[in-house]
Amino acid sequence: MAESHPLNTPLCVIGLISGTSVDAMDAVVAHTDGISPCQPLAFLEYPFAAPLREQVLALQKPGTEDIELLGEIDRQLGEQFAQAALAVCAKANLSITQVDLIGSHGQTIRHRPPRFTLQIGAPAVIAQHTGVTTVADFRAADIAHDGQGAPLAPLYHHALYGAHGGLQAVVNLGGIANITLLESNGAGPIIAGDCGPANALMDHLARHLSQGEIGFDAEGRRAARGQVNPQALAWLLNHPYLTAPYPKSTGKEAFGPAYLQQWLDHFPHMASDDGFATLAAFTVQSVWRGCQQAHPQGTSPTRVILCGGGASNPTLKQLFKEAFSSSVVISSDEAGINPAQVEAEAFAWLAVRALRNLPGSAPQITRARRTAVLGGIYPGANWGRLLKQIGA
């Protein structure tokens, strides 16, 4: 039982992730035992060097087959993740030698469940540059059991909010939107999955209209100025992914630049503020439909908690309040946690679960044949000390 395991006291752990938007590397240093929520010490968003970001975005495009570039960017990402780990330690006034473990999600390049998913970021390089044992490749074991390999934060969402009463929807608004539905007081199964795009299409439109100079619609200003086009929105809402059964996951392969271009070919006047308004409405409507579809009774949540980068977009937040008019809609900072750091905390938490041999997901979340311990362990210079510390 977990209570008798040597790792029944918290470790000092760094969680690292770069999302599908490739806007920054999120890094958190926290204490966690892999069961209770993290107790964060510091968080930062470590910016990408512009050339590296452009190369990652190029690798994400379906059809890219440059193995030399893949190998080089894998190494560079590992080095930059290591720099992010050192930077968040400095922000917390910690020495890297005080850190026990790193959990790194890496950078998703392809997501083709249930056959494969690919995250790069050279965890062995992270372990070598920091001296800290690193857990990575979190999605591989779930894929091996015929799961989707995503989403991976729902168990952590349960740890954060499972004790709250009523039906809750935790909505992560990164490049892709995903939901975690939690029954009252943690009773019943966790229902989760990707709903569709969150910021991905809006970010691609911003890049398209600025010839790559601007990567997002800051604070949703352009969406706020625009008007939703019903025909253009209906075209988006007709995407077959939206009616696929849960559990499910998706990515830029479905909702990326190619899909945006198809939409603009049909509706060229959407290359405007109206386009941002319509894409924002698509994000919110796909989440609303996803919640209705995912819950067996189609019941509206009593509370909707927004996290991820999109939670800081006031236009999106207002649209969520209008769509979920019978629910209390808050961002996670109103529930005590910075929206941008939730996923980084989740991978710190999952790293300790890997060390404790505890499952990181469940079949009802990813459609895998069985639960699995998630993550491969890459020993750092502290490996021997860590084994002694945990009594292994």
C-alpha positions as CSV (number, residue, x, y, z in Angstrom):
1,M,0.0,0.0,0.0
2,A,1.1,3.6,-0.7
3,E,1.3,4.4,3.0
4,S,4.0,1.8,3.7
5,H,6.2,2.8,0.7
6,P,9.5,4.5,1.5
7,L,8.5,7.5,-0.6
8,N,5.8,8.6,1.8
9,T,7.4,12.0,2.3
10,P,7.5,14.7,-0.3
11,L,10.4,15.2,-2.7
12,C,11.7,18.4,-4.1
13,V,10.8,18.1,-7.8
14,I,10.9,20.2,-10.9
15,G,8.1,19.9,-13.5
16,L,8.8,20.9,-17.1
17,I,6.5,21.2,-20.1
18,S,6.3,22.9,-23.5
19,G,2.8,22.9,-24.9
20,T,1.5,22.7,-28.4
21,S,1.5,26.5,-28.7
22,V,5.3,26.5,-28.3
23,D,5.1,29.8,-26.6
24,A,7.4,29.1,-23.6
25,M,8.7,26.3,-21.4
26,D,6.8,26.2,-18.2
27,A,8.9,25.2,-15.1
28,V,7.8,24.7,-11.5
29,V,9.8,23.6,-8.5
30,A,7.6,22.1,-5.8
31,H,7.4,19.6,-3.0
32,T,5.2,16.6,-3.7
33,D,4.6,13.0,-2.7
34,G,2.8,12.1,-5.9
35,I,-0.5,11.8,-4.0
36,S,-1.4,15.1,-2.5
37,P,-1.3,18.3,-4.6
38,C,2.1,20.0,-5.2
39,Q,3.3,22.7,-2.8
40,P,5.0,25.0,-5.3
41,L,8.1,27.0,-4.4
42,A,8.5,28.9,-7.7
43,F,7.2,29.0,-11.2
44,L,8.4,30.7,-14.4
45,E,7.8,30.7,-18.1
46,Y,11.1,30.3,-19.8
47,P,11.1,31.9,-23.3
48,F,12.0,30.0,-26.4
49,A,14.9,31.3,-28.5
50,A,13.2,32.5,-31.7
51,P,15.1,30.2,-34.1
52,L,14.4,27.2,-32.0
53,R,10.7,28.0,-31.8
54,E,10.5,28.3,-35.6
55,Q,12.2,25.0,-36.0
56,V,9.9,23.2,-33.6
57,L,6.8,24.7,-35.3
58,A,8.3,23.4,-38.6
59,L,8.7,19.9,-37.2
60,Q,5.1,19.9,-36.0
61,K,3.8,20.2,-39.6
62,P,2.6,16.8,-40.9
63,G,4.9,15.6,-43.7
64,T,8.1,16.9,-42.2
65,E,10.6,14.1,-42.5
66,D,14.0,15.7,-41.7
67,I,15.6,13.2,-39.3
68,E,18.7,15.3,-39.0
69,L,16.7,18.3,-37.9
70,L,14.7,16.1,-35.5
71,G,17.8,14.8,-33.8
72,E,19.4,18.3,-33.5
73,I,16.2,19.9,-32.1
74,D,15.8,17.1,-29.6
75,R,19.2,17.9,-28.2
76,Q,18.7,21.6,-28.2
77,L,15.3,21.3,-26.4
78,G,16.9,19.1,-23.8
79,E,19.6,21.8,-23.2
80,Q,16.9,24.5,-23.0
81,F,14.7,22.4,-20.6
82,A,17.8,22.0,-18.4
83,Q,18.3,25.8,-18.5
84,A,14.7,26.3,-17.5
85,A,15.2,23.9,-14.5
86,L,18.2,25.9,-13.4
87,A,16.3,29.2,-13.8
88,V,13.4,28.1,-11.7
89,C,15.7,26.9,-9.0
90,A,17.4,30.3,-8.9
91,K,14.0,32.0,-8.7
92,A,13.2,29.7,-5.6
93,N,16.6,30.5,-4.1
94,L,17.5,26.8,-4.3
95,S,20.6,25.0,-5.5
96,I,20.0,22.4,-8.1
97,T,21.6,19.9,-5.8
98,Q,18.6,20.4,-3.5
99,V,16.3,19.0,-6.2
100,D,15.6,15.3,-6.0
101,L,13.8,14.7,-9.3
102,I,12.8,16.3,-12.6
103,G,9.6,15.4,-14.5
104,S,9.8,16.6,-18.1
105,H,6.9,16.2,-20.5
106,G,9.0,17.5,-23.4
107,Q,7.7,18.9,-26.6
108,T,5.0,17.1,-28.7
109,I,6.0,16.8,-32.3
110,R,3.4,14.2,-33.5
111,H,0.3,12.7,-31.8
112,R,-1.1,9.8,-33.7
113,P,-2.9,7.6,-31.2
114,P,-3.3,4.7,-30.7
115,R,-0.2,3.9,-32.9
116,F,2.3,6.4,-31.6
117,T,3.0,9.8,-30.0
118,L,6.3,11.6,-30.1
119,Q,7.6,14.0,-27.5
120,I,11.2,15.2,-27.8
121,G,13.5,17.1,-25.4
122,A,16.4,14.7,-24.6
123,P,15.7,13.7,-21.0
124,A,19.2,12.2,-20.8
125,V,20.6,15.6,-21.6
126,I,18.5,17.2,-18.9
127,A,19.8,14.7,-16.4
128,Q,23.4,15.2,-17.5
129,H,23.2,19.1,-17.5
130,T,21.5,19.3,-14.1
131,G,22.8,16.3,-12.4
132,V,19.2,15.4,-11.4
133,T,17.5,12.1,-12.2
134,T,14.8,12.9,-14.8
135,V,11.5,11.1,-15.6
136,A,10.2,11.6,-19.1
137,D,8.4,9.8,-22.0
138,F,5.2,9.8,-19.9
139,R,2.9,8.9,-22.8
140,A,4.7,5.9,-24.2
141,A,3.4,3.3,-21.7
142,D,-0.2,4.3,-22.2
143,I,0.2,4.1,-26.0
144,A,1.7,0.6,-25.5
145,H,-1.5,-0.4,-23.9
146,D,-3.5,0.9,-26.8
147,G,-4.4,4.1,-25.1
148,Q,-4.5,7.6,-26.4
149,G,-1.5,8.7,-24.4
150,A,-3.5,11.8,-23.5
151,P,-4.7,13.7,-21.6
152,L,-2.3,13.1,-18.7
153,A,-3.3,15.8,-16.2
154,P,-6.8,14.4,-15.1
155,L,-5.5,12.4,-12.1
156,Y,-3.7,15.5,-10.9
157,H,-6.9,17.5,-11.4
158,H,-8.6,15.0,-9.2
159,A,-5.9,15.5,-6.5
160,L,-6.4,19.3,-6.7
161,Y,-10.2,19.5,-6.9
162,G,-11.7,16.0,-6.3
163,A,-12.9,16.8,-2.7
164,H,-15.1,19.7,-3.9
165,G,-18.8,19.1,-4.1
166,G,-20.8,19.0,-7.3
167,L,-20.0,18.1,-10.8
168,Q,-16.8,20.0,-11.9
169,A,-15.2,20.5,-15.3
170,V,-11.5,21.4,-15.2
171,V,-10.8,22.9,-18.7
172,N,-7.2,23.2,-19.8
173,L,-6.9,25.8,-22.5
174,G,-3.5,25.2,-24.2
175,G,-3.1,24.8,-27.9
176,I,-5.7,22.0,-27.6
177,A,-8.6,22.2,-25.1
178,N,-9.2,19.2,-22.8
179,I,-11.7,18.6,-20.0
180,T,-11.7,16.6,-16.8
181,L,-15.1,15.9,-15.4
182,L,-15.1,15.2,-11.6
183,E,-18.1,13.9,-9.8
184,S,-19.2,15.3,-6.4
185,N,-16.5,14.7,-3.7
186,G,-14.5,12.5,-6.1
187,A,-17.2,9.8,-6.4
188,G,-17.6,8.0,-9.7
189,P,-15.1,7.7,-12.5
190,I,-13.0,10.5,-13.9
191,I,-14.2,11.4,-17.4
192,A,-11.7,13.2,-19.6
193,G,-10.5,13.9,-23.1
194,D,-9.6,16.6,-25.7
195,C,-12.5,18.6,-26.9
196,G,-10.9,20.3,-29.9
197,P,-8.7,23.4,-30.3
198,A,-8.2,26.0,-27.7
199,N,-5.6,28.6,-28.7
200,A,-4.1,26.7,-31.6
201,L,-6.2,28.0,-34.5
202,M,-6.3,31.6,-33.1
203,D,-2.5,31.5,-32.7
204,H,-2.1,30.2,-36.3
205,L,-4.4,33.0,-37.6
206,A,-2.3,35.6,-35.7
207,R,0.9,34.2,-37.3
208,H,-0.8,34.0,-40.7
209,L,-2.0,37.6,-40.7
210,S,1.3,39.0,-39.3
211,Q,3.6,36.9,-41.6
212,G,4.9,35.2,-38.5
213,E,5.7,38.3,-36.5
214,I,2.8,37.9,-33.9
215,G,2.1,34.6,-32.4
216,F,-1.2,35.1,-30.6
217,D,-4.2,37.5,-30.0
218,A,-3.0,39.3,-26.9
219,E,-5.8,39.3,-24.2
220,G,-8.3,38.4,-26.9
221,R,-8.4,42.0,-28.1
222,R,-9.0,41.2,-31.8
223,A,-11.6,38.6,-30.9
224,A,-13.4,41.2,-28.7
225,R,-13.5,43.6,-31.6
226,G,-14.9,41.1,-34.1
227,Q,-18.3,39.6,-34.7
228,V,-19.0,35.8,-34.8
229,N,-19.9,34.6,-38.3
230,P,-22.6,31.9,-38.0
231,Q,-21.8,30.2,-41.3
232,A,-18.1,30.1,-40.6
233,L,-18.7,28.8,-37.1
234,A,-21.1,26.1,-38.3
235,W,-18.4,24.9,-40.7
236,L,-16.0,24.5,-37.8
237,L,-18.5,22.8,-35.6
238,N,-19.1,20.2,-38.3
239,H,-15.7,18.7,-37.8
240,P,-16.1,14.9,-37.3
241,Y,-13.8,14.9,-34.3
242,L,-16.3,16.8,-32.2
243,T,-18.8,13.8,-32.2
244,A,-16.2,11.1,-31.7
245,P,-16.8,9.2,-28.4
246,Y,-14.8,9.8,-25.2
247,P,-12.1,9.1,-24.2
248,K,-10.3,10.8,-27.1
249,S,-7.4,13.0,-27.9
250,T,-6.3,15.2,-30.8
251,G,-3.6,17.7,-31.8
252,K,-2.3,20.0,-34.5
253,E,-2.5,17.2,-36.9
254,A,-6.3,17.8,-37.0
255,F,-6.4,21.4,-35.9
256,G,-3.3,23.0,-37.3
257,P,-2.3,25.4,-40.1
258,A,-3.6,23.1,-42.8
259,Y,-7.1,23.1,-41.3
260,L,-7.0,26.8,-40.7
261,Q,-6.1,27.3,-44.4
262,Q,-9.1,25.1,-45.5
263,W,-11.4,27.3,-43.4
264,L,-9.9,30.5,-44.8
265,D,-10.3,29.2,-48.4
266,H,-14.0,28.7,-47.7
267,F,-14.4,32.0,-45.8
268,P,-11.6,34.4,-46.9
269,H,-13.3,37.3,-45.0
270,M,-12.4,35.5,-41.8
271,A,-8.8,36.8,-42.2
272,S,-9.9,39.6,-39.8
273,D,-11.1,40.4,-36.3
274,D,-14.2,38.5,-37.2
275,G,-12.0,35.4,-37.7
276,F,-10.6,35.7,-34.2
277,A,-14.1,36.1,-32.7
278,T,-15.4,33.1,-34.6
279,L,-12.5,30.9,-33.6
280,A,-12.9,31.9,-30.0
281,A,-16.6,31.0,-30.2
282,F,-15.5,27.6,-31.8
283,T,-13.2,26.9,-28.8
284,V,-15.9,27.6,-26.3
285,Q,-18.7,25.8,-28.1
286,S,-16.5,22.7,-28.6
287,V,-15.8,22.6,-24.9
288,W,-19.5,23.1,-24.1
289,R,-20.4,20.3,-26.4
290,G,-17.6,18.1,-25.1
291,C,-18.9,18.5,-21.5
292,Q,-22.5,17.6,-22.6
293,Q,-21.2,14.6,-24.6
294,A,-18.8,13.3,-22.0
295,H,-21.1,13.2,-19.0
296,P,-23.6,10.3,-19.2
297,Q,-26.5,12.5,-18.3
298,G,-25.4,15.6,-20.2
299,T,-25.6,17.5,-17.0
300,S,-24.0,21.0,-16.9
301,P,-21.2,21.3,-14.4
302,T,-21.8,23.2,-11.2
303,R,-18.3,24.6,-11.4
304,V,-16.0,25.2,-14.4
305,I,-12.3,25.8,-13.6
306,L,-10.2,27.2,-16.5
307,C,-6.5,26.6,-16.6
308,G,-3.7,26.8,-19.2
309,G,-2.7,29.9,-21.2
310,G,-6.2,30.6,-22.4
311,A,-7.5,31.1,-18.9
312,S,-5.7,34.5,-18.9
313,N,-7.6,35.6,-22.0
314,P,-10.5,37.8,-20.7
315,T,-12.5,37.5,-24.0
316,L,-12.4,33.7,-23.8
317,K,-13.3,33.7,-20.1
318,Q,-16.3,35.9,-20.7
319,L,-17.5,33.6,-23.6
320,F,-17.2,30.7,-21.2
321,K,-19.4,32.5,-18.6
322,E,-22.0,33.1,-21.3
323,A,-21.9,29.5,-22.6
324,F,-21.9,27.9,-19.1
325,S,-24.5,30.3,-17.8
326,S,-25.8,27.9,-15.1
327,S,-22.3,27.1,-13.9
328,V,-19.8,29.0,-11.7
329,V,-16.9,29.8,-14.1
330,I,-13.5,30.6,-12.5
331,S,-9.9,30.5,-13.5
332,S,-7.7,28.2,-11.4
333,D,-6.0,31.2,-9.8
334,E,-9.3,31.9,-8.1
335,A,-9.0,28.4,-6.7
336,G,-5.4,28.9,-5.5
337,I,-3.1,28.0,-8.4
338,N,-1.6,30.0,-11.3
339,P,-3.4,28.7,-14.5
340,A,-0.1,28.6,-16.4
341,Q,1.6,26.2,-13.9
342,V,-1.1,23.5,-13.5
343,E,0.4,21.2,-16.2
344,A,4.0,21.7,-15.0
345,E,2.9,20.7,-11.5
346,A,1.1,17.7,-13.0
347,F,4.4,16.4,-14.5
348,A,6.3,17.0,-11.3
349,W,3.6,15.0,-9.5
350,L,3.6,12.2,-12.2
351,A,7.4,11.9,-11.9
352,V,7.1,11.0,-8.2
353,R,4.3,8.5,-9.0
354,A,6.6,6.8,-11.5
355,L,9.3,6.5,-8.8
356,R,6.7,5.2,-6.4
357,N,5.4,2.7,-9.0
358,L,1.9,4.3,-9.0
359,P,-0.3,4.5,-12.0
360,G,-0.4,7.8,-13.9
361,S,-3.6,7.4,-15.8
362,A,-6.7,5.1,-16.1
363,P,-8.6,3.4,-18.9
364,Q,-11.6,5.7,-18.6
365,I,-9.3,8.6,-19.3
366,T,-7.2,7.3,-22.2
367,R,-9.0,4.2,-23.4
368,A,-6.0,2.0,-22.6
369,R,-6.5,-1.6,-21.9
370,R,-5.3,-1.2,-18.3
371,T,-3.6,1.3,-16.0
372,A,0.1,1.9,-16.3
373,V,3.0,3.5,-14.5
374,L,3.9,6.4,-16.8
375,G,7.4,7.6,-17.5
376,G,10.9,6.3,-18.1
377,I,13.7,7.1,-15.6
378,Y,17.0,8.7,-16.7
379,P,19.5,8.6,-13.8
380,G,21.4,11.8,-13.0
381,A,24.4,12.3,-10.8
382,N,22.1,12.2,-7.8
383,W,20.8,8.7,-8.6
384,G,22.7,6.8,-5.9
385,R,21.8,9.4,-3.3
386,L,18.1,9.3,-4.4
387,L,18.0,5.5,-4.1
388,K,19.4,5.8,-0.5
389,Q,16.9,8.6,0.2
390,I,13.9,6.5,-0.8
391,G,15.3,3.3,0.9
392,A,15.6,1.4,-2.4
